[in-house]
Amino acid sequence: MTAILLFLILVAGAVLALSYLKVDKLKKDINNLRIVVDNQDNYTFLVNQQFEVKESNVKTPDGQPRLLGNVLHCKNSHEKGRCGEGVKCSSCPIRFVINKSFERQDDFRDLEASMELEGGNEALSDVDVCVDGNFVCVDKIPHMVVNVKNMTTREGGVRPKVLFISENAALYDRVRMALGISFRVLNVETEHQALHRLLHAADYHFCAVMTDARFYHANSALALILSERKEQLPVYVFAKKEERVADKTVNYLNENILSEELLKLVVSIVA
């Protein structure tokens, strides 16, 4: 009887030791993975459908909620206190595409958008970011792994780039998906952001500008600079028939233009 008890104790001890070794190895693997993630140039986030950041290689700013825009130091999120509650949040292309990806339960790639980020002493940085997302389920709950890369203005790249100026996030997403892997499409939402990039168009390597009638007709400074650069940079405005006016600067496009037609048009520009 004593021998049997001793054998059982030895077996239990071996099982516990093996379990400990497995747990210890798992902890080391997780730690090594964390080191890799924390030391990459990109910002990586695991977010749920409420844009709550569950894991990240970015520290949450003091006094800010752990929401995607707040962790990224987005100006609109800081001003309103919470990501998603600002007036501009409804037109944010990043929020729009992430929400659509949750609906589709699918990944997305190469979403390029401008962001105004708050730094120390309330300083603002106007930057372009490229965002990718991978749809995953964690404990059967939908999440998105969001990767954010800061794009420099002088990064040329192989693919031609289109400047899309609008607060219409749905239209931007449609254009971005229509042009696919052939073109990069940078979305800016304000006249200030647009003018800054147009004044340095050579650095950004734009091949064309696209906007919508509401934004174009509401911003006279934008219309002026586009008219000055119409020979170097073709301008296309999505508009309904009643929104079109006599304007030699722009080429009007049907709001419901087919994706194939839009791609063919832009390809002809750079051919």
C-alpha positions as a printed Julia matrix, in Angstrom:
271×3 Matrix{Float64}:
   0.0    0.0     0.0
   2.86   2.33    0.87
   4.52   1.61   -2.47
   1.32   2.47   -4.35
   0.97   5.8    -2.48
   4.61   6.6    -3.16
   4.11   5.84   -6.85
   1.03   8.07   -7.02
   2.88  10.89   -5.28
   5.76  10.58   -7.75
   3.35  10.6   -10.72
   1.51  13.65   -9.33
   4.82  15.4    -8.75
   5.95  14.66  -12.29
   2.67  15.97  -13.71
   2.94  19.15  -11.65
   6.55  19.66  -12.7
   5.67  19.15  -16.36
   2.76  21.58  -16.07
   5.01  24.14  -14.41
   7.58  23.82  -17.2
   4.85  24.26  -19.84
   3.45  27.33  -18.08
   6.94  28.76  -17.64
   7.69  28.22  -21.35
   4.37  29.82  -22.29
   5.19  32.85  -20.14
   8.6   33.15  -21.78
   7.06  32.85  -25.26
   4.5   35.54  -24.42
   7.22  37.77  -22.99
   9.37  37.3   -26.1
   6.38  38.14  -28.29
   5.71  41.24  -26.21
   9.35  42.35  -26.66
   9.03  41.96  -30.44
   5.74  43.9   -30.55
   6.95  46.66  -28.22
  10.06  47.29  -30.29
   8.54  47.56  -33.76
   8.11  50.92  -35.47
   4.37  50.52  -35.96
   1.65  50.98  -33.36
  -0.36  47.8   -32.8
  -3.73  47.55  -31.04
  -6.19  44.8   -30.19
  -9.59  46.53  -30.13
 -13.17  45.38  -29.7
 -16.25  46.75  -31.47
 -16.48  49.61  -28.96
 -12.93  50.68  -29.96
 -11.69  49.77  -26.5
  -7.98  48.91  -26.59
  -7.46  45.52  -24.95
  -3.76  45.13  -25.77
  -1.23  47.47  -27.31
   2.45  48.34  -27.58
   1.49  51.96  -26.86
   1.05  53.4   -23.38
  -2.29  55.05  -22.67
  -1.82  58.79  -21.94
  -2.39  59.77  -18.3
  -5.99  60.64  -17.57
  -7.26  59.33  -20.93
  -9.7   56.44  -21.47
  -8.26  53.33  -23.11
  -9.95  53.97  -26.45
  -8.21  53.84  -29.84
  -8.33  57.58  -30.63
  -7.29  58.56  -27.11
  -4.34  56.15  -27.06
  -3.26  57.49  -30.47
  -3.41  61.09  -29.12
  -6.06  62.04  -31.71
  -6.9   65.75  -31.35
 -10.66  65.18  -31.69
 -10.63  62.45  -29.03
  -8.68  64.62  -26.59
 -10.94  67.62  -27.14
 -14.15  65.67  -26.52
 -12.69  63.35  -23.89
 -13.55  60.08  -25.62
 -12.88  58.6   -29.05
 -16.11  58.54  -31.05
 -17.88  61.41  -29.28
 -16.54  64.35  -31.28
 -18.35  65.97  -34.22
 -15.49  64.99  -36.53
 -15.61  61.37  -35.36
 -18.64  60.66  -37.55
 -16.55  61.42  -40.66
 -13.39  59.66  -39.46
 -12.34  57.22  -42.22
 -10.45  55.03  -39.76
 -13.52  54.49  -37.56
 -15.71  53.97  -40.64
 -13.49  51.29  -42.21
 -12.93  49.48  -38.91
 -16.7   49.41  -38.29
 -17.31  48.09  -41.81
 -14.66  45.41  -41.31
 -16.4   44.28  -38.13
 -19.68  44.09  -40.08
 -18.03  42.09  -42.87
 -15.89  40.07  -40.44
 -13.01  40.72  -42.78
  -9.55  42.3   -42.91
  -8.59  45.59  -44.55
  -5.33  46.94  -45.93
  -3.66  50.24  -46.84
  -6.13  52.72  -45.39
  -4.28  56.04  -45.66
  -5.57  59.06  -43.78
  -4.38  62.27  -42.18
  -4.54  62.73  -38.42
  -3.97  65.68  -36.12
  -2.17  64.35  -33.06
  -1.64  66.14  -29.77
   1.87  66.14  -28.33
   3.4   67.77  -25.28
   2.3   71.29  -24.31
  -0.77  70.91  -26.55
   1.43  70.95  -29.67
  -0.23  69.53  -32.78
   1.32  67.26  -35.38
  -0.37  66.83  -38.76
   0.65  63.35  -39.93
  -0.34  60.77  -42.5
  -0.9   57.23  -41.3
  -1.36  53.91  -43.05
  -3.7   51.52  -41.22
  -4.18  47.76  -41.63
  -6.68  45.6   -39.77
  -7.05  41.88  -39.17
 -10.38  40.5   -37.97
  -9.97  37.96  -35.14
 -12.11  36.33  -32.47
 -10.85  36.27  -28.9
 -12.87  33.94  -26.65
 -15.48  33.93  -29.45
 -15.79  37.74  -29.26
 -15.0   39.78  -32.43
 -11.85  41.9   -32.24
  -9.62  43.7   -34.69
  -5.82  43.77  -34.66
  -5.12  47.31  -35.89
  -1.66  48.27  -37.13
  -0.88  51.97  -37.55
   2.21  53.19  -39.4
   3.36  56.8   -39.57
   3.94  57.64  -43.25
   6.54  60.3   -44.07
   5.62  62.96  -46.64
   8.61  62.14  -48.8
   7.97  58.44  -49.07
   7.47  57.84  -52.76
   6.69  54.16  -53.1
   5.91  52.2   -56.22
   2.19  52.88  -56.45
   0.84  56.28  -57.59
  -1.05  58.2   -54.92
  -4.46  59.92  -55.15
  -5.35  62.76  -52.76
  -8.97  62.34  -51.65
 -10.39  65.46  -49.94
 -13.71  64.93  -48.21
 -15.53  64.32  -44.94
 -17.53  61.59  -46.67
 -15.94  58.47  -45.18
 -18.24  56.12  -47.09
 -17.24  57.66  -50.43
 -13.56  57.45  -49.48
 -13.92  53.76  -48.62
 -15.61  53.09  -51.96
 -12.86  54.9   -53.9
 -10.14  53.17  -51.88
 -11.59  49.74  -52.58
 -12.22  50.53  -56.26
  -8.6   51.55  -56.87
  -7.44  48.49  -54.95
  -3.78  47.54  -54.93
  -2.96  49.69  -57.97
  -3.1   53.06  -56.16
  -2.64  54.56  -52.73
  -5.5   56.84  -51.66
  -4.8   59.4   -48.94
  -7.87  60.88  -47.24
  -7.83  64.37  -45.7
 -10.89  65.9   -44.06
 -10.12  69.61  -43.64
  -9.16  72.47  -45.93
  -6.02  73.09  -43.86
  -4.84  69.51  -44.3
  -5.6   69.63  -48.03
  -3.78  72.93  -48.62
  -0.7   71.74  -46.75
  -0.43  68.64  -48.91
  -1.19  70.46  -52.16
   1.52  73.02  -51.44
   3.96  70.11  -51.14
   2.4   67.96  -53.85
   5.78  67.04  -55.36
   6.87  65.52  -52.04
   3.69  63.49  -51.8
   3.83  62.2   -55.4
   0.12  62.75  -56.1
  -1.15  61.79  -59.56
  -4.69  63.19  -59.1
  -7.05  64.91  -56.67
 -10.58  63.73  -55.88
 -13.22  65.43  -53.76
 -16.99  65.81  -53.56
 -19.12  68.76  -54.68
 -20.14  69.8   -51.16
 -16.55  70.09  -49.94
 -15.23  71.67  -53.16
 -17.87  74.4   -53.38
 -17.6   75.2   -49.65
 -13.85  75.84  -49.63
 -12.8   78.71  -51.9
  -9.1   78.54  -50.97
  -9.02  74.92  -52.07
 -10.71  75.75  -55.39
  -8.17  78.54  -55.98
  -5.06  76.43  -55.46
  -6.52  73.6   -57.54
  -7.16  76.01  -60.41
  -3.51  77.11  -60.23
  -2.3   73.51  -60.45
  -4.8   72.07  -62.91
  -2.12  71.55  -65.57
   0.02  69.4   -63.28
  -2.69  67.76  -61.17
  -6.06  66.66  -62.62
  -9.04  67.25  -60.34
 -12.16  65.07  -60.18
 -15.3   66.02  -58.26
 -18.05  63.53  -57.39
 -21.33  65.39  -57.9
 -24.99  65.06  -58.69
 -26.2   66.81  -61.87
 -27.73  69.71  -59.94
 -24.41  70.28  -58.09
 -22.37  70.83  -61.25
 -21.38  74.32  -62.36
 -19.3   75.68  -65.23
 -15.75  75.17  -64.01
 -12.74  74.53  -66.22
 -10.66  73.42  -63.24
 -12.46  70.17  -62.5
 -13.83  67.07  -64.16
 -17.16  65.99  -62.7
 -17.85  62.34  -61.92
 -21.14  60.6   -61.32
 -21.5   59.78  -57.61
 -22.53  56.25  -58.56
 -19.72  55.59  -61.01
 -18.88  51.89  -61.21
 -15.67  50.72  -59.56
 -14.35  49.36  -62.86
 -14.92  52.69  -64.62
 -13.24  54.64  -61.82
 -10.18  52.4   -61.88
  -9.96  52.64  -65.67
 -10.17  56.45  -65.46
  -7.37  56.79  -62.91
  -5.18  54.29  -64.75
  -5.5   56.46  -67.88
  -4.16  59.46  -65.94
  -0.84  57.85  -65.13
  -0.5   55.89  -68.39
